[in-house]
Amino acid sequence: MLNSLSGRFLILTIIFVMLAEVLIFVPSVARFREDYLLARLERAQIASLALLADDAMMLDEALEDELLENAGVLNVVLRRDEVSQLILTVERIPPVAGYYDLRDPGALTLMMDAMARLWEPQDQVIRVMGNPVRQAGLLIEVTLPTRPLREAMLDYGLNILLLSAVISVITASMLFFAVQRVIVMPIKRVVASMRAYSEAPDDARRIIDPSARLTELRDAEVTLQSLQTQLTASLKQRERLAQLGEAVAKISHDLRNILTVATLLADRMEASDDPAVQRSAPKLISSLSRAVNLCEGTLAFGRAEEPPPALTRIDLAALIEDVVDHERLAAGDEAVRLATKVPAGLIARCDPEQLYRVLGNLMRNARQAILATGQVGAITVAAGEGEDGWWITVCDTGPGLPKKALDHLFTPFQGGARKGGTGLGLAIAAELIRGHGGKLELQETGTGGTCFRICLPDSGPNAAL
C-alpha cells in the first residue's frame, strides 16, 4: 500500500493538507486571542458605564464583584478627558507579567503573542489596553488572568486541528479514488499489456491498443505500440535470418567438403600433358580456392559470437613483425614490398591471437589489391602510443577502394573490395576490434592508396593487466 503510487499520493495529500491547516492555524489562533481580549475590553467598558451611571459611583461590593466576574477582568481603568480613573477593581491584584496594546497591533505581533501564550502554561496576570467602544473615552485598560484565555485558545486550536484532520482525510480519500480511477488504473492496464506482450512478443495480437484519454498516458501507449510493433517485426526478421543462417551454414559445410575434394582433383590435373588442361587448371584451382574461402568465411561468421578477447600486455612490435614475415612468405616473389614503422619494445594491451587475425586480414587485402593492378606496390604497417591508448595503421599504395566497397565497408557479404570477395574479412576484423573496446576505421583511400587505422584503448576494467 505505502509503496504504491496511490498510497504515497494519499499520504502526501494528508501531509500537505495538514501543513496548509497548520499555516492557517497560527493566524486563526492569533485572531481568536485578539477577539477574546477585545471582548473583555468591551465587557469591562459596559461594566464601567454601569458604575458611571450612578451619580454617587457607590455600588454594592457584591455587585461590583459580579460586574468584574462577568467581564472576566480584575480591574478597569478608563481614561476620559485626559484623566485616568480606576472604575472597578478587586481588593488585591497579583503582579502584572505583561502589557499588550490592542489599539493598532501588527499581524506578526499578534501571532507571536498568541504562540507565546500557548507555550506558557503558568497562570499569569496581564494588562491589556484598547480603544473604548463608540468613543466612550480615550483609553480603556483592564487587568485579567491568562488561564481562561489559554484554555479558550487551546479549545479553539483543538477544534481547528480536529476539523483539519477530518478535511484532510476526506480530501485525501477523494483524491485517492480519483487517482486510482484516472491514473493508476490506466497505468496498470499498460503494465498488464506489457506483461502479456513479453510472454509472446511474436504474437501481434498482444500489441497494445491505445485507449487512454489522458494526453500523457495516450502518448505513452502510442509510443509503446510503435515500439512493440517494431520489436515484433524485428523478431520475425531475426527468426527468418536465423533459419536462413542455419541452412546456409549446413550448405556451406557440405559444399566446403565437396570443394576440397574438387581442389585435390584439380591439383592432379596440373600434371596433365594436355596444354589446354594445363592452361585451365590454375584458373580452376583459383576459383575453387575462392569458393572454399567463401564457405569457411561464412561458417566463421555464422558462429554465435567471437570469444571475448583475452587481454594481456604484449610486445606489439614483435607481433607486427611476425605478421609481416608471414605475409612475406605468402607473397613469395610477388612485387609487393612490406615495411614496418614500429618503435622497438612497444608494449600494448590486447589479445595477440585476435589482433594477429585482424592485421593479417588487412595486409592480405592490401596485397591482393596491389597485385590486381599488375604493378609494384608497398604496404607499410606503423604503430605508436597516444594519450588514450595505442594506434596501428596499415597503408598500401594500391588503387583505392571502389565506391561499392565504401558504401558497405564493414557489412558482411556486401563490403568486398575485389571481385570474388565476400566482405567478411573486414566485418570480422571490425567485430574483433570492437571486442577490445576500440575501433577499426578507414583513414583514407584514393588513387594513391588506402590506409586503415586501428585504435586500442588503454582503459577499462582490465587496463592494469
C-alpha positions, 0 to 999 in steps of 0.5 A, spaced: 500 500 500 505 505 502 509 503 496 504 504 491 503 510 487 496 511 490 498 510 497 504 515 497 499 520 493 494 519 499 499 520 504 502 526 501 495 529 500 494 528 508 501 531 509 500 537 505 493 538 507 495 538 514 501 543 513 496 548 509 491 547 516 497 548 520 499 555 516 492 557 517 492 555 524 497 560 527 493 566 524 486 563 526 489 562 533 492 569 533 485 572 531 481 568 536 486 571 542 485 578 539 477 577 539 477 574 546 481 580 549 477 585 545 471 582 548 473 583 555 475 590 553 468 591 551 465 587 557 469 591 562 467 598 558 459 596 559 461 594 566 464 601 567 458 605 564 454 601 569 458 604 575 458 611 571 451 611 571 450 612 578 451 619 580 454 617 587 459 611 583 457 607 590 455 600 588 454 594 592 461 590 593 457 584 591 455 587 585 461 590 583 464 583 584 459 580 579 460 586 574 468 584 574 466 576 574 462 577 568 467 581 564 472 576 566 477 582 568 480 584 575 480 591 574 478 597 569 481 603 568 478 608 563 481 614 561 476 620 559 478 627 558 485 626 559 484 623 566 485 616 568 480 613 573 480 606 576 472 604 575 472 597 578 477 593 581 478 587 586 481 588 593 488 585 591 491 584 584 497 579 583 503 582 579 502 584 572 507 579 567 505 583 561 502 589 557 499 588 550 496 594 546 490 592 542 489 599 539 493 598 532 497 591 533 501 588 527 499 581 524 506 578 526 505 581 533 499 578 534 501 571 532 507 571 536 503 573 542 498 568 541 504 562 540 507 565 546 501 564 550 500 557 548 507 555 550 506 558 557 502 554 561 503 558 568 497 562 570 499 569 569 496 576 570 496 581 564 494 588 562 491 589 556 489 596 553 484 598 547 480 603 544 473 604 548 467 602 544 463 608 540 468 613 543 466 612 550 473 615 552 480 615 550 483 609 553 480 603 556 485 598 560 483 592 564 487 587 568 485 579 567 488 572 568 491 568 562 488 561 564 481 562 561 484 565 555 489 559 554 484 554 555 479 558 550 485 558 545 487 551 546 479 549 545 479 553 539 486 550 536 483 543 538 477 544 534 481 547 528 486 541 528 480 536 529 476 539 523 483 539 519 484 532 520 477 530 518 478 535 511 484 532 510 482 525 510 476 526 506 480 530 501 485 525 501 480 519 500 477 523 494 483 524 491 485 517 492 479 514 488 480 519 483 487 517 482 486 510 482 480 511 477 484 516 472 491 514 473 493 508 476 488 504 473 490 506 466 497 505 468 496 498 470 492 496 464 499 498 460 503 494 465 498 488 464 499 489 456 506 489 457 506 483 461 502 479 456 506 482 450 513 479 453 510 472 454 509 472 446 512 478 443 511 474 436 504 474 437 501 481 434 495 480 437 498 482 444 500 489 441 497 494 445 491 498 443 491 505 445 485 507 449 487 512 454 484 519 454 489 522 458 494 526 453 500 523 457 498 516 458 495 516 450 502 518 448 505 513 452 501 507 449 502 510 442 509 510 443 509 503 446 505 500 440 510 503 435 515 500 439 512 493 440 510 493 433 517 494 431 520 489 436 515 484 433 517 485 426 524 485 428 523 478 431 520 475 425 526 478 421 531 475 426 527 468 426 527 468 418 535 470 418 536 465 423 533 459 419 536 462 413 543 462 417 542 455 419 541 452 412 546 456 409 551 454 414 549 446 413 550 448 405 556 451 406 559 445 410 557 440 405 559 444 399 566 446 403 567 438 403 565 437 396 570 443 394 576 440 397 575 434 394 574 438 387 581 442 389 585 435 390 582 433 383 584 439 380 591 439 383 592 432 379 590 435 373 596 440 373 600 434 371 596 433 365 600 433 358 594 436 355 596 444 354 589 446 354 588 442 361 594 445 363 592 452 361 585 451 365 587 448 371 590 454 375 584 458 373 580 452 376 584 451 382 583 459 383 576 459 383 575 453 387 580 456 392 575 462 392 569 458 393 572 454 399 574 461 402 567 463 401 564 457 405 569 457 411 568 465 411 561 464 412 561 458 417 566 463 421 561 468 421 555 464 422 558 462 429 554 465 435 559 470 437 567 471 437 570 469 444 571 475 448 578 477 447 583 475 452 587 481 454 594 481 456 600 486 455 604 484 449 610 486 445 606 489 439 612 490 435 614 483 435 607 481 433 607 486 427 613 483 425 611 476 425 605 478 421 609 481 416 614 475 415 608 471 414 605 475 409 612 475 406 612 468 405 605 468 402 607 473 397 613 469 395 616 473 389 610 477 388 612 485 387 609 487 393 614 490 398 612 490 406 615 495 411 614 496 418 614 503 422 614 500 429 618 503 435 622 497 438 619 494 445 612 497 444 608 494 449 600 494 448 594 491 451 590 486 447 589 479 445 595 477 440 591 471 437 585 476 435 589 482 433 594 477 429 587 475 425 585 482 424 592 485 421 593 479 417 586 480 414 588 487 412 595 486 409 592 480 405 587 485 402 592 490 401 596 485 397 591 482 393 589 489 391 596 491 389 597 485 385 590 486 381 593 492 378 599 488 375 604 493 378 609 494 384 606 496 390 608 497 398 604 496 404 607 499 410 604 497 417 606 503 423 604 503 430 605 508 436 602 510 443 597 516 444 594 519 450 588 514 450 591 508 448 595 505 442 594 506 434 596 501 428 595 503 421 596 499 415 597 503 408 598 500 401 599 504 395 594 500 391 588 503 387 583 505 392 577 502 394 571 502 389 565 506 391 561 499 392 566 497 397 565 504 401 558 504 401 558 497 405 565 497 408 564 493 414 557 489 412 558 482 411 557 479 404 556 486 401 563 490 403 568 486 398 573 490 395 575 485 389 571 481 385 570 474 388 570 477 395 565 476 400 566 482 405 567 478 411 574 479 412 573 486 414 566 485 418 570 480 422 576 484 423 571 490 425 567 485 430 574 483 433 576 490 434 570 492 437 571 486 442 577 490 445 573 496 446 576 500 440 575 501 433 577 499 426 576 505 421 578 507 414 583 513 414 583 514 407 583 511 400 584 514 393 588 513 387 594 513 391 592 508 396 588 506 402 590 506 409 586 503 415 587 505 422 586 501 428 585 504 435 586 500 442 584 503 448 588 503 454 582 503 459 577 499 462 576 494 467 582 490 465 587 496 463 592 494 469 593 487 466 
